[in-house]
Amino acid sequence: MGIGSAVAIYFVIWWTTLFAVLPFGVRSQREAGEVSPGSDPGAPAIARIGLIMLINSLVAAATFVVFWLFLLPLL
């Protein structure tokens, strides 16, 4: 597998796992009891997008390593 293919596969895995990791630890404004005027009560109270992206990168890296280890004998 070339470096370009590896980067492309990691990119696809990263975006796919993002949708699984995105709701981790998110509390809505309604659950927090602090609904901002003019916003949806289901909107996140605190958007910790940096932490979510870091967790997602780690999950995607672990998934990519497992994928690569299964693919390695076929190369």
Biopython code that builds the backbone (N, CA, C, O; Angstrom):
import numpy as np
from Bio.PDB.StructureBuilder import StructureBuilder

atoms = [
    (1, "MET", "N", (0.860, -1.168, 0.000)),
    (1, "MET", "CA", (0.000, 0.000, 0.000)),
    (1, "MET", "C", (0.902, 1.225, 0.000)),
    (1, "MET", "O", (1.821, 1.333, 0.811)),
    (2, "GLY", "N", (0.635, 2.129, -0.900)),
    (2, "GLY", "CA", (1.406, 3.360, -0.976)),
    (2, "GLY", "C", (0.957, 4.372, 0.063)),
    (2, "GLY", "O", (-0.091, 4.214, 0.689)),
    (3, "ILE", "N", (1.758, 5.408, 0.238)),
    (3, "ILE", "CA", (1.455, 6.431, 1.240)),
    (3, "ILE", "C", (0.171, 7.182, 0.877)),
    (3, "ILE", "O", (-0.610, 7.537, 1.760)),
    (4, "GLY", "N", (-0.045, 7.419, -0.394)),
    (4, "GLY", "CA", (-1.270, 8.103, -0.821)),
    (4, "GLY", "C", (-2.513, 7.281, -0.514)),
    (4, "GLY", "O", (-3.526, 7.816, -0.064)),
    (5, "SER", "N", (-2.430, 5.986, -0.759)),
    (5, "SER", "CA", (-3.558, 5.104, -0.451)),
    (5, "SER", "C", (-3.807, 5.050, 1.046)),
    (5, "SER", "O", (-4.956, 5.063, 1.487)),
    (6, "ALA", "N", (-2.735, 4.990, 1.835)),
    (6, "ALA", "CA", (-2.872, 4.938, 3.292)),
    (6, "ALA", "C", (-3.529, 6.210, 3.821)),
    (6, "ALA", "O", (-4.396, 6.147, 4.693)),
    (7, "VAL", "N", (-3.121, 7.357, 3.300)),
    (7, "VAL", "CA", (-3.709, 8.632, 3.734)),
    (7, "VAL", "C", (-5.184, 8.689, 3.338)),
    (7, "VAL", "O", (-6.020, 9.135, 4.123)),
    (8, "ALA", "N", (-5.503, 8.245, 2.137)),
    (8, "ALA", "CA", (-6.899, 8.260, 1.678)),
    (8, "ALA", "C", (-7.764, 7.336, 2.530)),
    (8, "ALA", "O", (-8.885, 7.700, 2.886)),
    (9, "ILE", "N", (-7.264, 6.152, 2.862)),
    (9, "ILE", "CA", (-8.018, 5.217, 3.686)),
    (9, "ILE", "C", (-8.192, 5.772, 5.092)),
    (9, "ILE", "O", (-9.275, 5.663, 5.667)),
    (10, "TYR", "N", (-7.137, 6.370, 5.659)),
    (10, "TYR", "CA", (-7.256, 6.974, 6.991)),
    (10, "TYR", "C", (-8.287, 8.099, 6.975)),
    (10, "TYR", "O", (-9.079, 8.225, 7.909)),
    (11, "PHE", "N", (-8.284, 8.911, 5.929)),
    (11, "PHE", "CA", (-9.242, 10.013, 5.797)),
    (11, "PHE", "C", (-10.679, 9.496, 5.787)),
    (11, "PHE", "O", (-11.546, 10.063, 6.451)),
    (12, "VAL", "N", (-10.933, 8.429, 5.044)),
    (12, "VAL", "CA", (-12.278, 7.843, 4.978)),
    (12, "VAL", "C", (-12.661, 7.260, 6.339)),
    (12, "VAL", "O", (-13.793, 7.437, 6.790)),
    (13, "ILE", "N", (-11.734, 6.573, 6.991)),
    (13, "ILE", "CA", (-12.003, 6.020, 8.321)),
    (13, "ILE", "C", (-12.260, 7.144, 9.313)),
    (13, "ILE", "O", (-13.157, 7.035, 10.149)),
    (14, "TRP", "N", (-11.479, 8.232, 9.231)),
    (14, "TRP", "CA", (-11.645, 9.354, 10.160)),
    (14, "TRP", "C", (-13.045, 9.947, 10.048)),
    (14, "TRP", "O", (-13.699, 10.183, 11.064)),
    (15, "TRP", "N", (-13.511, 10.190, 8.826)),
    (15, "TRP", "CA", (-14.844, 10.775, 8.630)),
    (15, "TRP", "C", (-15.937, 9.803, 9.051)),
    (15, "TRP", "O", (-16.962, 10.224, 9.588)),
    (16, "THR", "N", (-15.735, 8.513, 8.816)),
    (16, "THR", "CA", (-16.741, 7.528, 9.197)),
    (16, "THR", "C", (-16.856, 7.425, 10.711)),
    (16, "THR", "O", (-17.964, 7.374, 11.244)),
    (17, "THR", "N", (-15.725, 7.392, 11.411)),
    (17, "THR", "CA", (-15.767, 7.283, 12.866)),
    (17, "THR", "C", (-16.218, 8.585, 13.528)),
    (17, "THR", "O", (-16.670, 8.569, 14.673)),
    (18, "LEU", "N", (-16.099, 9.700, 12.828)),
    (18, "LEU", "CA", (-16.539, 10.974, 13.403)),
    (18, "LEU", "C", (-18.017, 10.919, 13.782)),
    (18, "LEU", "O", (-18.406, 11.430, 14.833)),
    (19, "PHE", "N", (-18.834, 10.311, 12.944)),
    (19, "PHE", "CA", (-20.266, 10.254, 13.226)),
    (19, "PHE", "C", (-20.578, 9.338, 14.403)),
    (19, "PHE", "O", (-21.621, 9.490, 15.040)),
    (20, "ALA", "N", (-19.698, 8.394, 14.700)),
    (20, "ALA", "CA", (-19.890, 7.536, 15.872)),
    (20, "ALA", "C", (-19.408, 8.231, 17.135)),
    (20, "ALA", "O", (-19.988, 8.028, 18.202)),
    (21, "VAL", "N", (-18.361, 9.047, 17.043)),
    (21, "VAL", "CA", (-17.752, 9.683, 18.204)),
    (21, "VAL", "C", (-18.431, 11.007, 18.546)),
    (21, "VAL", "O", (-18.376, 11.443, 19.696)),
    (22, "LEU", "N", (-19.060, 11.644, 17.587)),
    (22, "LEU", "CA", (-19.628, 12.978, 17.778)),
    (22, "LEU", "C", (-20.555, 13.120, 18.988)),
    (22, "LEU", "O", (-20.477, 14.138, 19.676)),
    (23, "PRO", "N", (-21.419, 12.160, 19.278)),
    (23, "PRO", "CA", (-22.316, 12.352, 20.425)),
    (23, "PRO", "C", (-21.714, 12.018, 21.794)),
    (23, "PRO", "O", (-22.414, 12.145, 22.799)),
    (24, "PHE", "N", (-20.456, 11.601, 21.877)),
    (24, "PHE", "CA", (-19.849, 11.230, 23.161)),
    (24, "PHE", "C", (-19.834, 12.419, 24.121)),
    (24, "PHE", "O", (-19.251, 13.456, 23.806)),
    (25, "GLY", "N", (-20.457, 12.283, 25.268)),
    (25, "GLY", "CA", (-20.392, 13.281, 26.322)),
    (25, "GLY", "C", (-21.097, 14.592, 26.036)),
    (25, "GLY", "O", (-20.838, 15.583, 26.720)),
    (26, "VAL", "N", (-21.975, 14.631, 25.053)),
    (26, "VAL", "CA", (-22.668, 15.870, 24.706)),
    (26, "VAL", "C", (-23.957, 15.961, 25.520)),
    (26, "VAL", "O", (-24.757, 15.026, 25.548)),
    (27, "ARG", "N", (-24.140, 17.089, 26.171)),
    (27, "ARG", "CA", (-25.382, 17.363, 26.904)),
    (27, "ARG", "C", (-26.092, 18.510, 26.211)),
    (27, "ARG", "O", (-25.473, 19.509, 25.843)),
    (28, "SER", "N", (-27.394, 18.357, 26.036)),
    (28, "SER", "CA", (-28.160, 19.419, 25.388)),
    (28, "SER", "C", (-28.378, 20.563, 26.360)),
    (28, "SER", "O", (-28.186, 20.422, 27.568)),
    (29, "GLN", "N", (-28.783, 21.697, 25.810)),
    (29, "GLN", "CA", (-29.071, 22.854, 26.663)),
    (29, "GLN", "C", (-30.239, 22.558, 27.594)),
    (29, "GLN", "O", (-30.268, 23.040, 28.727)),
    (30, "ARG", "N", (-31.191, 21.778, 27.131)),
    (30, "ARG", "CA", (-32.331, 21.415, 27.969)),
    (30, "ARG", "C", (-31.871, 20.569, 29.149)),
    (30, "ARG", "O", (-32.311, 20.789, 30.277)),
    (31, "GLU", "N", (-30.982, 19.594, 28.899)),
    (31, "GLU", "CA", (-30.463, 18.748, 29.982)),
    (31, "GLU", "C", (-29.645, 19.558, 30.981)),
    (31, "GLU", "O", (-29.679, 19.295, 32.183)),
    (32, "ALA", "N", (-28.912, 20.543, 30.475)),
    (32, "ALA", "CA", (-28.088, 21.382, 31.343)),
    (32, "ALA", "C", (-28.920, 22.434, 32.071)),
    (32, "ALA", "O", (-28.457, 23.020, 33.049)),
    (33, "GLY", "N", (-30.132, 22.674, 31.606)),
    (33, "GLY", "CA", (-30.998, 23.665, 32.233)),
    (33, "GLY", "C", (-30.642, 25.095, 31.895)),
    (33, "GLY", "O", (-31.020, 26.013, 32.624)),
    (34, "GLU", "N", (-29.921, 25.305, 30.803)),
    (34, "GLU", "CA", (-29.479, 26.645, 30.399)),
    (34, "GLU", "C", (-29.770, 26.860, 28.919)),
    (34, "GLU", "O", (-28.853, 26.839, 28.098)),
    (35, "VAL", "N", (-31.021, 27.064, 28.575)),
    (35, "VAL", "CA", (-31.388, 27.270, 27.176)),
    (35, "VAL", "C", (-31.170, 28.735, 26.823)),
    (35, "VAL", "O", (-31.786, 29.620, 27.416)),
    (36, "SER", "N", (-30.288, 28.989, 25.851)),
    (36, "SER", "CA", (-30.017, 30.352, 25.389)),
    (36, "SER", "C", (-31.181, 30.843, 24.543)),
    (36, "SER", "O", (-31.710, 30.088, 23.728)),
    (37, "PRO", "N", (-31.583, 32.081, 24.719)),
    (37, "PRO", "CA", (-32.687, 32.612, 23.915)),
    (37, "PRO", "C", (-32.364, 32.564, 22.424)),
    (37, "PRO", "O", (-31.285, 32.974, 21.997)),
    (38, "GLY", "N", (-33.305, 32.063, 21.649)),
    (38, "GLY", "CA", (-33.149, 32.017, 20.196)),
    (38, "GLY", "C", (-32.451, 30.774, 19.690)),
    (38, "GLY", "O", (-32.270, 30.627, 18.481)),
    (39, "SER", "N", (-32.054, 29.874, 20.574)),
    (39, "SER", "CA", (-31.388, 28.648, 20.114)),
    (39, "SER", "C", (-32.287, 27.451, 20.377)),
    (39, "SER", "O", (-33.234, 27.520, 21.161)),
    (40, "ASP", "N", (-31.970, 26.359, 19.710)),
    (40, "ASP", "CA", (-32.732, 25.132, 19.871)),
    (40, "ASP", "C", (-32.393, 24.487, 21.212)),
    (40, "ASP", "O", (-31.217, 24.405, 21.564)),
    (41, "PRO", "N", (-33.382, 24.031, 21.963)),
    (41, "PRO", "CA", (-33.092, 23.401, 23.256)),
    (41, "PRO", "C", (-32.263, 22.122, 23.138)),
    (41, "PRO", "O", (-31.641, 21.696, 24.111)),
    (42, "GLY", "N", (-32.253, 21.507, 21.955)),
    (42, "GLY", "CA", (-31.471, 20.291, 21.754)),
    (42, "GLY", "C", (-30.026, 20.556, 21.358)),
    (42, "GLY", "O", (-29.243, 19.619, 21.199)),
    (43, "ALA", "N", (-29.667, 21.828, 21.197)),
    (43, "ALA", "CA", (-28.289, 22.182, 20.833)),
    (43, "ALA", "C", (-27.356, 21.886, 22.001)),
    (43, "ALA", "O", (-27.776, 21.955, 23.157)),
    (44, "PRO", "N", (-26.099, 21.557, 21.717)),
    (44, "PRO", "CA", (-25.163, 21.266, 22.804)),
    (44, "PRO", "C", (-24.951, 22.468, 23.718)),
    (44, "PRO", "O", (-24.864, 23.607, 23.260)),
    (45, "ALA", "N", (-24.871, 22.196, 25.013)),
    (45, "ALA", "CA", (-24.615, 23.261, 25.981)),
    (45, "ALA", "C", (-23.163, 23.719, 25.874)),
    (45, "ALA", "O", (-22.883, 24.917, 25.892)),
    (46, "ILE", "N", (-22.246, 22.764, 25.763)),
    (46, "ILE", "CA", (-20.824, 23.066, 25.608)),
    (46, "ILE", "C", (-20.309, 22.240, 24.432)),
    (46, "ILE", "O", (-20.311, 21.010, 24.483)),
    (47, "ALA", "N", (-19.872, 22.913, 23.381)),
    (47, "ALA", "CA", (-19.344, 22.213, 22.213)),
    (47, "ALA", "C", (-17.839, 22.020, 22.403)),
    (47, "ALA", "O", (-17.060, 22.957, 22.228)),
    (48, "ARG", "N", (-17.445, 20.822, 22.756)),
    (48, "ARG", "CA", (-16.024, 20.507, 22.946)),
    (48, "ARG", "C", (-15.500, 19.833, 21.683)),
    (48, "ARG", "O", (-15.083, 18.675, 21.711)),
    (49, "ILE", "N", (-15.525, 20.570, 20.579)),
    (49, "ILE", "CA", (-15.186, 19.988, 19.287)),
    (49, "ILE", "C", (-13.723, 19.581, 19.204)),
    (49, "ILE", "O", (-13.393, 18.595, 18.545)),
    (50, "GLY", "N", (-12.842, 20.325, 19.862)),
    (50, "GLY", "CA", (-11.425, 19.962, 19.844)),
    (50, "GLY", "C", (-11.178, 18.622, 20.515)),
    (50, "GLY", "O", (-10.419, 17.802, 19.999)),
    (51, "LEU", "N", (-11.807, 18.391, 21.657)),
    (51, "LEU", "CA", (-11.674, 17.118, 22.362)),
    (51, "LEU", "C", (-12.285, 15.989, 21.552)),
    (51, "LEU", "O", (-11.729, 14.892, 21.491)),
    (52, "ILE", "N", (-13.421, 16.251, 20.934)),
    (52, "ILE", "CA", (-14.075, 15.224, 20.113)),
    (52, "ILE", "C", (-13.204, 14.859, 18.918)),
    (52, "ILE", "O", (-13.108, 13.685, 18.559)),
    (53, "MET", "N", (-12.568, 15.848, 18.298)),
    (53, "MET", "CA", (-11.691, 15.569, 17.155)),
    (53, "MET", "C", (-10.456, 14.781, 17.587)),
    (53, "MET", "O", (-9.994, 13.903, 16.858)),
    (54, "LEU", "N", (-9.922, 15.090, 18.765)),
    (54, "LEU", "CA", (-8.778, 14.334, 19.277)),
    (54, "LEU", "C", (-9.161, 12.884, 19.538)),
    (54, "LEU", "O", (-8.443, 11.971, 19.130)),
    (55, "ILE", "N", (-10.279, 12.665, 20.211)),
    (55, "ILE", "CA", (-10.750, 11.305, 20.472)),
    (55, "ILE", "C", (-11.013, 10.580, 19.156)),
    (55, "ILE", "O", (-10.664, 9.409, 19.010)),
    (56, "ASN", "N", (-11.620, 11.268, 18.209)),
    (56, "ASN", "CA", (-11.902, 10.670, 16.912)),
    (56, "ASN", "C", (-10.618, 10.295, 16.180)),
    (56, "ASN", "O", (-10.557, 9.244, 15.543)),
    (57, "SER", "N", (-9.602, 11.132, 16.262)),
    (57, "SER", "CA", (-8.332, 10.823, 15.604)),
    (57, "SER", "C", (-7.696, 9.569, 16.200)),
    (57, "SER", "O", (-7.122, 8.758, 15.474)),
    (58, "LEU", "N", (-7.798, 9.410, 17.520)),
    (58, "LEU", "CA", (-7.253, 8.218, 18.171)),
    (58, "LEU", "C", (-8.035, 6.961, 17.784)),
    (58, "LEU", "O", (-7.444, 5.913, 17.521)),
    (59, "VAL", "N", (-9.359, 7.070, 17.751)),
    (59, "VAL", "CA", (-10.186, 5.931, 17.349)),
    (59, "VAL", "C", (-9.918, 5.575, 15.889)),
    (59, "VAL", "O", (-9.816, 4.397, 15.548)),
    (60, "ALA", "N", (-9.804, 6.576, 15.034)),
    (60, "ALA", "CA", (-9.532, 6.328, 13.612)),
    (60, "ALA", "C", (-8.150, 5.720, 13.422)),
    (60, "ALA", "O", (-7.978, 4.841, 12.577)),
    (61, "ALA", "N", (-7.167, 6.167, 14.187)),
    (61, "ALA", "CA", (-5.820, 5.599, 14.079)),
    (61, "ALA", "C", (-5.817, 4.132, 14.504)),
    (61, "ALA", "O", (-5.198, 3.296, 13.846)),
    (62, "ALA", "N", (-6.509, 3.818, 15.606)),
    (62, "ALA", "CA", (-6.588, 2.425, 16.052)),
    (62, "ALA", "C", (-7.306, 1.562, 15.018)),
    (62, "ALA", "O", (-6.892, 0.433, 14.755)),
    (63, "THR", "N", (-8.369, 2.085, 14.437)),
    (63, "THR", "CA", (-9.106, 1.356, 13.404)),
    (63, "THR", "C", (-8.240, 1.157, 12.167)),
    (63, "THR", "O", (-8.264, 0.088, 11.556)),
    (64, "PHE", "N", (-7.478, 2.180, 11.798)),
    (64, "PHE", "CA", (-6.597, 2.061, 10.634)),
    (64, "PHE", "C", (-5.507, 1.018, 10.866)),
    (64, "PHE", "O", (-5.178, 0.255, 9.958)),
    (65, "VAL", "N", (-4.945, 0.980, 12.073)),
    (65, "VAL", "CA", (-3.902, -0.015, 12.387)),
    (65, "VAL", "C", (-4.468, -1.430, 12.274)),
    (65, "VAL", "O", (-3.818, -2.317, 11.719)),
    (66, "VAL", "N", (-5.666, -1.641, 12.794)),
    (66, "VAL", "CA", (-6.301, -2.964, 12.686)),
    (66, "VAL", "C", (-6.541, -3.303, 11.216)),
    (66, "VAL", "O", (-6.276, -4.425, 10.783)),
    (67, "PHE", "N", (-7.040, -2.336, 10.452)),
    (67, "PHE", "CA", (-7.256, -2.552, 9.017)),
    (67, "PHE", "C", (-5.948, -2.893, 8.323)),
    (67, "PHE", "O", (-5.899, -3.813, 7.506)),
    (68, "TRP", "N", (-4.898, -2.167, 8.639)),
    (68, "TRP", "CA", (-3.597, -2.378, 8.000)),
    (68, "TRP", "C", (-3.032, -3.754, 8.370)),
    (68, "TRP", "O", (-2.451, -4.430, 7.522)),
    (69, "LEU", "N", (-3.199, -4.172, 9.631)),
    (69, "LEU", "CA", (-2.693, -5.481, 10.048)),
    (69, "LEU", "C", (-3.425, -6.626, 9.340)),
    (69, "LEU", "O", (-2.819, -7.654, 9.040)),
    (70, "PHE", "N", (-4.716, -6.455, 9.075)),
    (70, "PHE", "CA", (-5.438, -7.469, 8.322)),
    (70, "PHE", "C", (-5.071, -7.437, 6.849)),
    (70, "PHE", "O", (-5.104, -8.470, 6.181)),
    (71, "LEU", "N", (-4.726, -6.275, 6.340)),
    (71, "LEU", "CA", (-4.385, -6.131, 4.929)),
    (71, "LEU", "C", (-2.951, -6.556, 4.640)),
    (71, "LEU", "O", (-2.642, -6.976, 3.525)),
    (72, "LEU", "N", (-2.069, -6.449, 5.640)),
    (72, "LEU", "CA", (-0.650, -6.722, 5.450)),
    (72, "LEU", "C", (-0.351, -8.094, 4.862)),
    (72, "LEU", "O", (0.471, -8.172, 3.949)),
    (73, "PRO", "N", (-0.964, -9.182, 5.325)),
    (73, "PRO", "CA", (-0.657, -10.480, 4.736)),
    (73, "PRO", "C", (-1.093, -10.596, 3.267)),
    (73, "PRO", "O", (-0.585, -11.448, 2.539)),
    (74, "LEU", "N", (-2.010, -9.765, 2.840)),
    (74, "LEU", "CA", (-2.478, -9.844, 1.457)),
    (74, "LEU", "C", (-1.563, -9.101, 0.488)),
    (74, "LEU", "O", (-1.670, -9.282, -0.725)),
    (75, "LEU", "N", (-0.682, -8.284, 1.002)),
    (75, "LEU", "CA", (0.184, -7.485, 0.120)),
    (75, "LEU", "C", (1.327, -8.277, -0.354)),
    (75, "LEU", "O", (2.160, -7.769, -1.105)),
]
sb = StructureBuilder()
sb.init_structure("model")
sb.init_model(0)
sb.init_chain("A")
sb.init_seg("    ")
for serial, (resi, resn, name, xyz) in enumerate(atoms, 1):
    if name == "N":
        sb.init_residue(resn, " ", resi, " ")
    sb.init_atom(name, np.array(xyz, "f"), 0.0, 1.0, " ", f" {name:<3s}", serial, name[0])
structure = sb.get_structure()
